[in-house]
Amino acid sequence: MSRLPSERASDSLTGKSSGSFDLDFHRDPAILAALGTDLGLGVFSVDTAGRFVGWSDGAEAITGYARGEVLGQPCRLLEGPNCKGFSGLAEILAAASPEVHGMENQECRILTKRASERHLLGNVKVLRDSAGETYGAIGVFSDITDVLRVNAPEADRSGAAGRAGLVGTSRAMEEIFRRIQLAADSDVTTLITGESGTGKELAARAIHGLSDRKDRPFVAINCSAIPEGLLESELFGHAKGAFTGAIRDRAGVFQSADGGTLFLDEIGEVSPHIQVKLLRVLQERVVQRVGDDRPIPVDVRLLTATNRDLHESVAEGSIRDDFYYRIRVFDIRMPALRERASDIPLLARHFVEEVSRARGKSVDGIAHDALEAMVRYSWPGNVRELHNAIEYAMVVQRGDTLGLLDLPEDVRGRSQGGAASLGQAPRTPDEEAERMRILRALDDHGWNRSRASESLGISRVTLWKKIRRYGIDEGVFKRGTRG
């Protein structure tokens, strides 16, 4: 197998051939700028504290970071999700062990300045003087993203396509993808747990998309959104005349999903009566419509989800233990966004591109300070809140780059200076989403409330009340967008 450019070049650039360096070599900006460029390589050097002191044109081309943005910064700039190489460089230099000479052929996933993921292969050489004292390190890396993409097995590519919008490369998400594949390879009932906004329905859709049922229906309902009196009919259907208003026979969602997958969200909210009927469907593979004694065979894969602790619900008696164990043959726990903070820049860029396509608005990238603020924030509303925050930022953003002052106040931090608050942050993700819809409508219609209310499908009075409720002010908004 032929060696990659970074492997061939590293012999000369990291001193394998000569065994020594001029002490000023790794600090010379002219030399470092030119090195490796013709080969498509990135070259960098760091001091003993792990701060960049050299950065080549090739490194800038690969990462998107200009030399002036990098010099003097810690080398964790090249860290990324599951990074096995450069993330340990500072620790190696701090240890200054004479037995450690550097890193060879280390693969590392990084996020570029525009928050796109790139796969690097790199080599790093620790630099020592004639007395054996460490004075820095020099590294060379190549972008192998396209090589990996071409060589990836077809199954891996189709698997990624089947993730149904789930985004992430953290260890936590790699485990989620592994369990999703395990669930897809079987046909057992699966319980998906996690806080609100973590992507439980996306996980369910991914399981369906990777399963043998992928060409059959996927039906999803939220059990808590349907009144108790109607939920039984919604699930199992009803016969004509079963109750007032039942003017014809109606199939339930189990029949609608026949041959495919049924996803029941907020399963912890269903009554014991509904639990008993669901148990029968799972055990006997038949449904019985309300007002009809005839059993109807169904072939359905059941996936359920909840943000509640069902162990506690069983102990309290609101969930039957036999029902709990029947729906939890296999389980997947979706991590909170704060548990996979390394995915935030990747998710943010994904949502920027998604919103840009939807609104026809072009954004070149996300400013580094904005990404840092997003990583620091705890995201109580999880991925849904991050999506809403990006939507908000795309409404107020006016430059080529999404900046810190474009983010909602809670995300950027109340201690940050700059534009005035755009109103008190809503208490729930749904309220935040509503506020952003109102802001978008007002912005799209030049703050004409009549046209904005019409586009929202509400009256001017209702719009006025919501503007007051969310503290939306045109003057503050426009000052904030000017940054």
KATARA-V263248 format. One line per field, one symbol per residue. ss: DSSP state (H for helix, E for strand, L for the rest). burial: + if it has 16 or more other ideal C-beta (glycine too) atoms within 10 Angstrom, else -. Layout:
ss->???
burial->???
This chain:
ss->LLLLHHHHHHHHHLLLLLLLLLLLHHHLHHHHHHLLHHHLEEEEEELLLLEEEEELHHHHHHHLLLHHHHLLLEHHHHLLLLLLLHHHHHHHHHHLLLLLLEEEEEEEEEELLLLLEEEEEEEEEEEELLLLLEEEEEEEEEELHHHHHHHLLHHHHHHHHLLLLLLLLLHHHHHHHHHHHHHHHLLLLEEEELLLLLLHHHHHHHHHHHLLLLLLLEEEEEHHHLLHHHHHHHHHEELLLLLLLLLLLEELHHHHLLLLEEEEELHHHLLHHHHHHHHHHHHHLEEELELLLLEEELLLEEEEEELLLHHHHHHHLLLLHHHHHHHLLEEEELLLHHHHHHHHHHHHHHHHHHHHHHHLLLLLEELHHHHHHHHHLLLLLHHHHHHHHHHHHHHHLLLLEELHHHLLHHHHLLLLLLLLLLLLLLLLHHHHHHHHHHHHHHHHLLLLHHHHHHHHLLLHHHHHHHHHHLLLLHHHHHHHHHL
burial->---++++-++--+++-----+---++----+++-+++---++++++++-+++++++++++-++++-+-++----+-+++++-+-++++++-++-------+++--+-+++++++++++++++++++++-----+-+++++++++--------------+--+++-+++++-++--++-+++-++----+++++++++++++++++++++++-+--+-++++-+--+----+++++++++--+---+---+-++++-++-+++++++++++---++-++--+-----++++-+---+-+-+++++++---+--++---+++--++-+++-+-++++++--+++++++++++++-++-------+-++++-++-++--+-+++++++++++++++++++----+++++++++++------+--++-++--+--++++++++++++-+------++--+-+----+--++--+-++---+--++--
